[in-house]
Amino acid sequence: NYIHNKGARAREPFVPINCQSLPESVIESELFGHEKGSFTGAVKKRIGKFEEANFGTLFLDEIGDLPISMQGKLLRVLENRKIERIGSNKSIDLDVRLICATNKSLEEEIAAGRFREDLLYRINTLTLSIPPIRQRKEDLEGLIAFFLRKTEAEQKKKITHVDGQVMTM
């Protein structure tokens, strides 16, 4: 979200989607949308996340969990910069910045046959590798302060004390 808000597309949509949380049976419809009547239960036309993010940013969280069957379709979209809603044969041009995140080693996933190497090549323009917090304890105090301020604002309560053990975990 920070990258989107600081970039040239900040005034355009930021559309996040968690690839891990969606069942394989609905992820294609979520990403590309569908036309009314294209399958049982498609009672009206639905815009997908790619189309919703057009001119903005689509954030694919947990891309390492994207089913292999969808990876080829995603690769085709990235190469052609076009989508087709399910049940349509009309192409829709796209101008979307794609940001992906994962907690998996995609190289290990490729070796295990669970992730496409050509897709990694396409999405791996810039990599930001962030070690887990257990490996960067020096960040703990700042993160705790940030979340305390956020919680105070959301809950409209002042937090006056944090146990000392929390800061040294």
Secondary structure as GFF3:
##gff-version 3
##sequence-region A 1 169
A	DSSP	alpha_helix	2	6	.	.	.	ID=ss1
A	DSSP	beta_strand	14	18	.	.	.	ID=ss2
A	DSSP	alpha_helix	24	32	.	.	.	ID=ss3
A	DSSP	beta_strand	33	34	.	.	.	ID=ss4
A	DSSP	beta_strand	46	47	.	.	.	ID=ss5
A	DSSP	alpha_helix	49	52	.	.	.	ID=ss6
A	DSSP	beta_strand	57	61	.	.	.	ID=ss7
A	DSSP	three_ten_helix	63	65	.	.	.	ID=ss8
A	DSSP	alpha_helix	68	80	.	.	.	ID=ss9
A	DSSP	beta_strand	82	83	.	.	.	ID=ss10
A	DSSP	beta_strand	92	93	.	.	.	ID=ss11
A	DSSP	beta_strand	97	101	.	.	.	ID=ss12
A	DSSP	alpha_helix	106	111	.	.	.	ID=ss13
A	DSSP	alpha_helix	117	123	.	.	.	ID=ss14
A	DSSP	three_ten_helix	133	135	.	.	.	ID=ss15
A	DSSP	three_ten_helix	137	139	.	.	.	ID=ss16
A	DSSP	alpha_helix	140	155	.	.	.	ID=ss17
A	DSSP	alpha_helix	164	168	.	.	.	ID=ss18
###
